[in-house]
Each structure stands twice: as structure tokens, then as C-alpha cells.
Amino acid sequence: MATSYPEMESTRAFWNVNPCGMHGSYEDQKAQRYAMEPWLPGVLKYIASTQPNSILEIGCGQGIDSITLCTILSPGARYIGIDYSEKSIESAAVNATSCSGKLAVRPSYRVGNAESLVFSDDEFEVVCSLGVIHHTHDEFKALFEVHRVLKPGGTAYIALYRKPSLKVAVAQGLRAFQKAIDLLLGTDRCIYALVSRMGTSSKNFGTMFHECFGVPYLKWYNRMEIEKLFSAFSSVSLKVYGPNFGRIARGGDREIAQGYYWFITAVK
């Protein structure tokens, strides 16, 4: 049985209230996500170009990336997306239904825990998780599970917050400031409470500010820490993506030396 921690239930509650991205139509959600992360479509096209027969996405959110994948995967492939948030899974299913005529592969969504996957050993050719595992309680356990469910020779595509990077450094500083105020006033995530009263998402920033102040776990990793996390894999390569302030500093799909995401390709 998977271990449950209070912070994990707080994580679920946060994403149920603040599904990653924004509210609105699928097209609005898609436009917002890829304006903020312009490198993602190219990465998804690359993953699909490897023509996997089976792919698991950990942290599918509202299904924006999964729908992009399922429009370009080879017909007959199997795609499963999991997320710890029931509301995100509901939204993903609605979005996929709205796009059903465009899909080459029908996605399957279910609630799941990255640290305790319900799948068999050696089940998937590809596992992807794009900006999720840095929010888990135990990222080592999550990466153990990724390795376990991959077929021998299978590939994991993982995006994690990069240390050092300007955007995440600012977020960590703001979280530390909030924690100091909470300790002084005896409050709980006081700035998050204020931001939440202003709305759950925005067209320009989605849930970025809510994530900064509200998620229980927000981790980042340097190169040495990445190597330790992925030590069980036979080969690991790194690229750096992510304009630090989205619409303000677009980077397209090219690598950015000071980007805030590690994009890790790890072969079992």
C-alpha cells in the first residue's frame, strides 16, 4: 500500500483547486500553456517521432500535452496519463472528448500516485513527466517507479526545475518570505491565501503564482543531484529549456543556457 503523507493530501487538494494552466476551453488552455512554455511542442513532437507503442505520462494535468501527443502518435499506440488530482483527470477527459475527431490515439486517464505506480514491471516503452516530479514528496521513489515500469531499453523523458535558474530562485525566495511571515503571524501560506482571493488562474500566467506560494513541495536540482536521481539508468543526457519569464522572454523551442528546466532523456 502506498504511504500517505499530510503534505501529499495537501498537494492533491492544491491541484484540485488549481489545475495546472487556466480555466476555459481546451484551445484557451493550450494557447496559454505553450505561450508560457514554447519549448514543449517541439519536445512532444520528438517523443512521438520515436514511435513508441506504449507511453505513460506522469502528471498529465488537464491533458494539454497528452492531446498534443495523441494527435501525432502512431495509430495503435497505447497512451495512459495519470495525475494525483481528480479534478485534473476530469478536465483532461473533457478536453480529450472535445478533440476526439483529431486524435490518432485515444488517451486513457486515471488518478495515480507517481511514488506508487499500479503498473507492471517493464510495461512501457516511454515514460514522460514534464514538470511534475519536483512537486513530489519523494522524488527518488518516483524515479525508482519510472525505472521499474519501463521496458529494458525504454526511455524516460523528464523535465525538472533547474538549479541555478532565475525564475525558480525568485520563487524559492518568495516562498521563504511567506514562510517567515507565517512563522511570525501564526498563519498558513498567507500570501497564497491572498493570491487565491484574486482568482484561481490567469490567461498570462495560469497558476504560476498559486504554485509559487501554494504547493507543499517545490524542488530544484543541480547537475550533480540529477546524476544521483538517475543513477539507475544506463544513459542520461541533459538539455536546458524554459524562458525564465515566459511571455516576457520567449525562447522558442531552442535550448537556453540559463533556462529553468532540465529536460532529461534517460534510457533504462
N, C-alpha and C positions, 0 to 999 in steps of 0.2 A: 504494500500500500504506500502511495506517495505521502511523504511527510508534508504537513501543512504548517505554515508559519503565519502569525498575525499579519506580517508585512505582505505575504503573498495574497491574503484575502483583501488587504488594503489596495494592493496592486490591481486585483480584479475589479474592486469597487471603483477605482480611479478610471480605468479604461472603459468600464460600463457607462460612466457618466461622460467621459471624454474620448469617444472612439477616435483613433488617430486620424487627423486630417480635418475635415469640416463636415457639417451637415449639408443637406441639399441633394441634388441629383447626382447620379454617377458621373456625368460629364463635368459637373462643377467640382466634384471631389478629385477627379482625375487631373483636371487643369491645375488645381491648387497643389496637388502632390508633386507633379512634375515641373511646375514653376519653382517650387521650393528645392526640389532635388532633380535637376535637369540631367544628371548623370545616370539616373535609374533606367530610362527606356533602353539605352544602349547596352547596359548590363543585362537586362532581361532578354533582349534580342540575342545576346551572346549565349546566355544559358539555354535558350530554346534552340539555338543553332547546333548545339551538341547532340540534339535529337534524343533526349532521354525517354525511355519507355515508362519510367515511373519517377515522380517527383513529389517530395514533401516540402511544404513551406511552413516554417515555424514562426508564428506571429503574423498571420495573414491580414489582421486588421479588418478594414471594411472591404477588402477584396480587390483593391485597385490594381496592385501588381499581379495578382493571380489572374485577373481577367485579361490583362495585357499578355501574360504568358499563355493563357488558354486560347487566345486568338492566333497564336503563332506556333504553338507546339504541333508536332505531327499528329494527325488523327490516329486514334487508337492508343495514345499515351494515357497514363493514369496520373491525375493530379489530386492531391489531398492537401488542404490547408487547415491548420489548427490555430486556435487562439484561446488564451485564458479568459477572455471576456465574452460572455454570452451575447451581449448587445452587439459586439463587433461581428460575431458569427451571423447573427440575424441580418445585419446590414449587408454583409458580404453576400449572403444568399439572395437578398432582394436585388442587389446590384447585378449579380450574375444572371438572374432571371430577366432583368431589363435588357441584357446584352446577349440573350440566348441565341439570337439569329446570327451573331458574329463569331461565335465560339467554335473552334475546331475540336476542342476537348471540353467535356462537361466537368466543371470543378466539383469536388466534394468537400464540404466544410464541416468541422466538428470542434467542440470545445476540448481543449487539451492542454497539458502541462509540459512545458519544454524539459523539465527536470525528470519527468517520468512518462516517457512516450509509451503508448499502448501497442506499438507496432513490433513485429518480429525482428530478430536479428537479420541483417543482410537483406532488407526488404526493398530498398530504394536505390536507384542509380544516382539520383541527385537529391540533396537536401539543401534548401536555401533558407536563409533567415536574414532579412535586410533591415537592421536597426532595431533589434528586439532583445537579444541575449544580454546586452548590457543593462537591461532592466530586471534581470532575474535575481533570485536570492543566491543561487549557487551556479555560477557560470561554468565551473568545472564539471559539475554534474550534467548540465545541459549539453556541453560539448562531448562528454562521455556518451550520452544518449544519441547525439548526432552520429558519432563514430559507430556506435553499435548497430543502428538501423541501416547504415549504408552498406551496399554490396561491396565486396572486395574490388578495389579499383574504382569505386564510385567517388563522386566529387561533392564536397560541401562548398557552398558559396555563402559567405557570412560577412555582414557589414557590422562593424563595432565602432563606437566612438573612439577617436584617436587622441592620445596624449603625446605631446602637447598640441593643442589647437585652440585658436582664439575663441570660437563660439562656445565650446564646451568649458573652457576656462572661465568665461563670463558666467555661464550657467552654474558652475560649481561655486563661484564666488557669491552669486545671488542666493544660492541655497544655504551657504554658510551664514550669510547675513540674516536670512529668515530664521535659521536655527538659533542664532544669538538672540533675536527678538523674542522668539518663543520661550527660550530659557529665562529671559528677563521678565516676561509678562505672564508666563504660565499658559501660553496659548499653544495651539496645534496648527502648524502651517498657516500662519496668519496672513501672509501675502497671497498664498493660494486661495484662501477664503475670499479675499478682496477681489482677486482676478476673476474668480468664479462668478461673482455677482455681476460682472461685466459681460458675461456670456460664455458659452462653452467652446466656441471656436470662432475663427475669423477667416475671411477669404484670403488675406495676405499671409497669415501666419499659422492657420489651422489651430492645433492645440499646443503649439510650441511653448507659449508662456505657461500654460497649465502644466505641461510636462516638467518644465524647469522647476516649478515650485511644488508640484503635487505628487509626483511619483515617489514611492518609497526608495527605490534603487535607481541611481543614475551613475553608472561607472564609465571609466575610460581607461585606455591601455596604451602603454608604450610598446616599442618593438619587442623588447625582452619579455614582457608579460604576454604578448601574443604568441611568441615562440613557446612559452611554457604552457599556455592554454591548449595549443595544437600539437603538443609533443607526441601524441599517439599516432598522428598521421604520417604517411610515408613521404609526402612532399607538401610544402606550403609556400605560396607566393603571395606577395602583398602589393596592392596599389592604393593610392590615396585619392579620394574623391570628396566632393562636397564643398561648394562655395560657403564660406563661413556665415554669410548673412543673406542666403537665398536670393531673392529678387534684387537685392542691392548689389550683389557681386556674382552674377551668373558665371558659371564655369563650363556650361555645356556638358558634353559627356567626356571631356578630356580629363586627364589626371591633373590634380592641383597639389603642388608641393606642400602647401600649408593647409590642405583640406582637413575637414573634421571627421571623416570616415576612413577607417581601414576597410578595404574590400579584400577579403581573404579567400583564396582558392586553395582548398586543402583536399588532397587525394588520400583515400584510405589505403 
